[in-house]
Structures are given as C-alpha cells and as structure tokens.
Amino acid sequence: MDGMKDLLKRRAAPAKANRNIHSDLHALADEISSYFSERKFFGRYLGTIKRVGIPRARQIFSEVKDSACDNPGKLFFWKCKKPPLGDVKGKGQMA
C-alpha cells in the first residue's frame, strides 16, 4: 500500500506552467534564461530576441549550447551583436 501512496503523490504534483508566457518570443526568452541560469535577466533576453528575430535567436542558442564555454550568456549576447555573414553593412558603403 505504501508503494501506491508514493505513486499517487508523484502523479498528483504536476509542474505548474508559468502564466506570464504569452507568445513564442516569451517562451524562447524563458527557455534561454532558464538554461543559462539567469532568470533575473529575462527582460534582457526578451529585448535581444526581439531585435535579432526568433529564428536567428534559436540558431544562436543552439550554437551556444553546443560550445563548451565558461559563460554561455555572454557568448549568446556577443553572437547576437555580430551580424550574420550574409548581412554586410558597414565601412565604405552608402545607403
């Protein structure tokens, strides 16, 4: 009977979903900030993802997860700052 009681306790306590997640953008920012253990910087991740776009942010996030670095949060923001290789704007070009 004790085994059944333990089983019911485990099944009765599902993980609560965060009610503040409203869109894919918020979900990705929550996933990234949780993965890097920087929940207090959720807003910073949200703003950066808005700026670079969801597909590019997902790509950068997977690159950072694959790398073995000391500070993945800094690497994520550095890669978001850098433009993609095909998107060259800069010196000597007039718009």
Secondary structure, DSSP 8 states (H G I E B T S, - for coil): -HHHHHHHHHHH------TT--SHHHHHHHHHHHHTT-GGGHHHHHHHHHHH-HHHHHHHHHHHHHS--S-HHHHHHHHHHS--TT----TT---
